[in-house]
């Protein structure tokens, strides 16, 4: 796990993880591959190309330095929130800011030039600046996660286009998964309290 955000939404770090997430997003493709294994080659070609494109910006030495800086930043945030001592907290945040320089300056520029992700590079730099404020380290997700998210979105788009699959928004996929779970639920509108409504009395 390279980010606290991975607790809630894990991003792919390897080609196999990328393929696994793609097949989870497109279950109909997984079914097609099970019936016709020749389709897997087309999937692997796309995932390999996108993984190789973004691999230099996922993990690595600069990411480890950045993560160490974030650790100090979170400690400074906790110290500030518990003591209110902003001066000491800013000292810790300054160390965090220095630790972000290799990633924010050097690697962000390289990322923009080689992947075309200029907005992601700018986002990475801006997040680093904003996160210097006490309590805001959490806002800096880091270049590694930005690259992972772009790699995933680009792969999903290309796979969907290659196989003629519909890209379904996340909220529709969630709605489809829970469909049927709430059938037969009783109407409780009578219990709503409002200016013109009184709560229904439940007999004892």
C-alpha positions, 0 to 999 in steps of 0.5 A, spaced: 500 500 500 503 506 497 497 511 499 492 511 505 487 512 499 488 505 498 485 503 504 478 505 500 480 504 493 486 500 491 490 502 485 493 497 480 501 497 481 502 491 476 500 489 470 496 483 472 493 488 477 491 492 472 488 486 468 484 484 474 481 491 475 479 491 468 476 485 468 472 486 474 469 493 471 467 489 464 464 482 467 462 481 460 469 481 457 471 476 462 465 472 460 467 472 453 474 471 454 472 464 458 469 462 452 474 465 447 481 465 450 484 468 443 481 475 446 485 475 452 491 477 447 488 483 445 486 485 452 494 483 454 496 488 448 493 494 451 494 493 458 502 492 457 502 498 453 499 502 458 502 499 464 509 500 460 507 508 459 506 509 466 510 504 470 516 509 471 512 514 475 509 508 479 513 507 486 520 508 485 525 512 489 522 519 489 515 516 491 519 513 497 522 519 499 515 523 498 512 517 502 517 519 508 515 526 507 508 525 508 509 521 514 512 527 517 507 531 515 501 527 518 505 527 524 506 535 524 498 535 522 496 531 528 501 535 533 498 541 531 491 539 531 492 536 538 496 542 541 495 548 537 502 549 536 502 552 529 510 554 529 512 547 531 507 544 526 510 548 520 517 546 522 515 539 520 511 541 514 517 544 511 521 538 512 515 534 508 515 540 503 523 539 502 521 531 501 516 533 495 521 537 491 524 531 487 517 528 485 514 535 484 519 538 480 523 533 476 518 527 476 512 531 475 515 535 469 518 528 466 511 525 467 507 531 463 512 530 457 512 523 456 505 521 458 502 528 456 499 528 463 500 536 463 494 537 468 496 531 472 503 534 473 500 541 475 495 537 480 501 534 483 505 540 484 498 544 486 497 539 491 504 539 494 503 547 495 496 546 498 498 541 503 503 545 506 498 548 511 497 545 517 492 539 517 492 538 510 497 533 508 492 528 506 490 533 500 497 531 497 495 524 493 502 524 490 504 523 483 504 515 483 497 515 485 495 520 479 499 516 474 495 510 477 489 513 476 490 515 469 493 509 467 487 505 469 482 510 466 486 510 459 486 502 459 478 502 461 477 507 455 481 503 450 479 496 452 472 499 452 473 501 445 477 495 442 471 490 444 465 495 443 463 495 451 459 500 454 463 504 460 458 504 465 459 510 471 460 507 478 454 509 481 450 505 476 454 499 477 453 500 484 445 501 483 445 494 479 449 490 484 444 492 490 438 491 485 433 487 488 436 487 495 430 492 498 424 489 494 418 489 499 420 495 503 415 498 507 413 505 505 415 509 511 413 516 509 408 517 514 413 517 519 416 523 516 416 529 521 415 536 517 412 543 517 405 540 515 406 533 517 405 529 524 409 523 525 404 517 525 403 514 532 405 507 533 400 503 537 403 500 543 
